[in-house]
Amino acid sequence: MHPTPDHADATLDDAAVIARVLRGDKQQFAVLVARYQTGLYRHAVSMVLDHDVATDMVQETLVRAYTRLSTCRDHDRFRAWIFQMLRNRCLDYLKDVRRRNVSLDRALDVPDPAEEPVHQMERARLRGEISKALEQLPDAQREAFLMHYVEELPYETMADLLGASVSALKMRVLRARETLGAALRHKDVTVSSPVRLLFRRS
């Protein structure tokens, strides 16, 4: 989105960067953008199931975070603050029943032109089977499953971001795995398939 300013110290923690921004060095916000934009995007696309919509939501969230930065009470928890802002935006989107029919295939349909045709076909097959199974999961289970296996977040971090207990999140992931395993058992696809690669954007 924005390059990190040459004079910015990317080693500063969030609170120090925010302090600089609030003192008037607005360009320092680019440090926070560089630090969290990718993770925000991965989570948004796993929730709304559409690359373009996810990109727009992340951009909107970053702009909103910039304009409302003074309302972030705990600067050391900026990550949780901006994540919750994005998550609320995604949940609002999902409340629109008309948009619930968006296929996960759109989010996963990112062919690699350098990939061999036979591999593209196999990837498409895997993508189709996994997408259908993921779409059947409740939002909370799909969110937890993808945070853990796609974003590779530890349960403690997930608990901090989602405001749920570690045990509750482990149960959501377990139930998601069980549901996916049952759905994919006879499809020659396993839950351990490279789901992370299916969410890769070229």
C-alpha positions as CSV (number, residue, x, y, z in Angstrom):
1,M,0.0,0.0,0.0
2,H,2.6,2.5,1.1
3,P,6.4,2.0,1.2
4,T,8.0,2.2,4.6
5,P,9.6,5.7,4.9
6,D,13.4,5.7,4.6
7,H,13.7,7.4,8.0
8,A,11.3,5.0,9.8
9,D,12.6,2.5,12.3
10,A,10.8,-0.7,11.5
11,T,12.2,-2.2,14.7
12,L,10.1,0.1,16.9
13,D,7.2,-1.5,18.6
14,D,3.6,-0.5,17.7
15,A,3.3,1.9,20.7
16,A,6.4,3.8,19.7
17,V,5.3,4.1,16.1
18,I,1.8,5.2,17.1
19,A,3.3,7.8,19.4
20,R,5.3,9.3,16.4
21,V,2.2,9.3,14.2
22,L,0.1,11.1,16.9
23,R,2.9,13.6,17.3
24,G,2.5,14.6,13.7
25,D,4.9,12.3,11.8
26,K,2.1,10.8,9.7
27,Q,4.4,8.9,7.4
28,Q,5.2,6.6,10.2
29,F,1.8,4.9,9.8
30,A,3.3,3.2,6.8
31,V,5.3,1.1,9.2
32,L,2.1,-0.3,10.7
33,V,0.7,-0.9,7.2
34,A,3.8,-2.9,6.2
35,R,3.6,-4.8,9.4
36,Y,0.0,-5.9,9.3
37,Q,-1.4,-5.5,5.8
38,T,-0.7,-9.1,4.6
39,G,-2.1,-10.7,7.7
40,L,-5.2,-8.6,7.5
41,Y,-5.7,-9.5,3.9
42,R,-5.3,-13.2,4.5
43,H,-8.0,-13.1,7.2
44,A,-10.4,-11.0,5.2
45,V,-10.2,-13.3,2.2
46,S,-10.8,-16.3,4.4
47,M,-13.9,-14.7,5.8
48,V,-15.5,-13.0,2.8
49,L,-14.4,-15.5,0.2
50,D,-13.5,-12.9,-2.4
51,H,-10.1,-11.5,-3.2
52,D,-11.4,-8.1,-4.5
53,V,-13.8,-7.6,-1.6
54,A,-11.1,-8.5,0.9
55,T,-8.6,-6.1,-0.7
56,D,-11.2,-3.3,-0.5
57,M,-12.0,-4.1,3.1
58,V,-8.4,-4.0,4.2
59,Q,-7.8,-0.7,2.4
60,E,-10.9,0.7,4.2
61,T,-9.8,-0.7,7.5
62,L,-6.3,0.8,7.2
63,V,-7.8,4.2,6.3
64,R,-10.2,4.0,9.2
65,A,-7.5,3.0,11.6
66,Y,-5.4,6.0,10.4
67,T,-8.2,8.5,10.9
68,R,-9.2,7.0,14.3
69,L,-5.8,6.2,15.6
70,S,-6.3,8.5,18.6
71,T,-9.2,6.3,19.8
72,C,-6.9,3.3,20.1
73,R,-6.6,3.3,23.9
74,D,-3.9,0.6,24.3
75,H,-1.2,1.2,21.8
76,D,0.5,-2.0,22.7
77,R,-2.6,-3.9,21.4
78,F,-2.9,-2.1,18.1
79,R,-2.8,-5.4,16.3
80,A,-5.9,-6.6,18.1
81,W,-7.6,-3.2,17.7
82,I,-7.2,-3.1,13.9
83,F,-7.9,-6.8,13.5
84,Q,-11.2,-6.4,15.4
85,M,-12.0,-3.4,13.2
86,L,-11.5,-5.5,10.1
87,R,-13.3,-8.5,11.5
88,N,-16.4,-6.4,12.3
89,R,-16.4,-5.1,8.8
90,C,-16.2,-8.6,7.4
91,L,-19.0,-9.8,9.7
92,D,-21.2,-6.9,8.6
93,Y,-20.6,-8.0,5.0
94,L,-21.5,-11.6,5.8
95,K,-24.8,-10.5,7.4
96,D,-26.0,-9.6,3.9
97,V,-27.9,-12.8,3.0
98,R,-27.6,-12.0,-0.7
99,R,-23.8,-12.2,-0.5
100,R,-23.7,-15.5,1.3
101,N,-24.0,-17.2,-2.0
102,V,-20.5,-16.0,-3.1
103,S,-18.5,-19.1,-3.9
104,L,-15.3,-19.8,-2.2
105,D,-14.0,-20.8,-5.7
106,R,-13.6,-17.1,-6.4
107,A,-11.3,-16.7,-3.5
108,L,-9.3,-19.7,-4.5
109,D,-9.3,-19.3,-8.2
110,V,-5.8,-17.9,-8.6
111,P,-4.1,-20.0,-11.4
112,D,-0.4,-19.9,-11.6
113,P,0.6,-19.3,-15.3
114,A,4.0,-21.1,-14.7
115,E,2.3,-24.2,-13.4
116,E,2.0,-27.3,-15.6
117,P,-1.5,-27.9,-17.1
118,V,-1.8,-31.2,-15.4
119,H,-0.9,-29.6,-12.0
120,Q,-3.4,-26.8,-12.7
121,M,-6.1,-29.4,-13.2
122,E,-5.2,-31.2,-10.0
123,R,-5.1,-28.0,-8.1
124,A,-8.4,-27.0,-9.5
125,R,-9.9,-30.3,-8.4
126,L,-8.5,-29.9,-4.9
127,R,-9.7,-26.4,-4.8
128,G,-13.2,-27.3,-5.7
129,E,-13.5,-30.1,-3.2
130,I,-12.0,-28.2,-0.4
131,S,-14.0,-25.0,-1.2
132,K,-17.3,-26.9,-1.1
133,A,-16.4,-28.5,2.2
134,L,-15.3,-25.1,3.7
135,E,-18.5,-23.4,2.6
136,Q,-20.5,-25.9,4.7
137,L,-18.7,-24.9,7.9
138,P,-20.3,-22.3,10.3
139,D,-18.6,-19.0,10.0
140,A,-16.9,-19.2,13.5
141,Q,-15.5,-22.7,12.7
142,R,-14.2,-21.7,9.3
143,E,-12.7,-18.6,10.7
144,A,-10.8,-20.5,13.5
145,F,-9.7,-23.3,11.1
146,L,-8.3,-20.9,8.5
147,M,-6.6,-18.7,11.2
148,H,-4.9,-21.7,12.6
149,Y,-4.0,-23.5,9.3
150,V,-3.7,-20.8,6.7
151,E,-2.6,-17.8,8.8
152,E,-0.6,-20.2,11.1
153,L,-1.6,-18.3,14.2
154,P,-1.1,-20.0,17.6
155,Y,-4.2,-20.5,19.7
156,E,-3.1,-17.9,22.2
157,T,-2.9,-15.2,19.5
158,M,-6.2,-16.3,18.1
159,A,-7.8,-16.0,21.6
160,D,-6.4,-12.5,22.0
161,L,-7.7,-11.4,18.6
162,L,-11.1,-13.1,18.7
163,G,-11.9,-12.6,22.4
164,A,-12.5,-16.3,22.9
165,S,-10.8,-18.9,25.2
166,V,-8.1,-21.1,23.9
167,S,-10.2,-24.2,24.7
168,A,-13.2,-22.9,22.8
169,L,-11.0,-22.1,19.7
170,K,-9.4,-25.6,19.9
171,M,-12.9,-27.1,19.9
172,R,-13.9,-25.0,16.9
173,V,-10.9,-26.1,15.0
174,L,-11.4,-29.7,16.0
175,R,-15.1,-29.7,14.9
176,A,-14.0,-28.0,11.6
177,R,-11.4,-30.7,11.0
178,E,-14.0,-33.5,11.8
179,T,-16.6,-31.9,9.4
180,L,-14.0,-31.4,6.7
181,G,-12.6,-34.9,7.1
182,A,-16.1,-36.4,6.8
183,A,-16.9,-34.3,3.7
184,L,-13.6,-35.1,2.0
185,R,-13.2,-38.8,3.0
186,H,-14.4,-40.1,-0.3
187,K,-13.0,-37.4,-2.4
188,D,-9.4,-38.4,-2.4
189,V,-8.6,-35.2,-0.5
190,T,-7.5,-34.9,3.1
191,V,-7.7,-32.0,5.5
192,S,-3.9,-32.0,5.5
193,S,-3.9,-31.0,1.8
194,P,-2.0,-27.7,1.2
195,V,-4.9,-25.4,2.1
196,R,-2.4,-22.6,2.6
197,L,-1.3,-22.8,-1.0
198,L,-4.9,-22.7,-2.2
199,F,-5.2,-19.3,-0.6
200,R,-2.0,-18.0,-2.1
201,R,-2.4,-15.0,-4.3
202,S,0.0,-14.6,-7.3
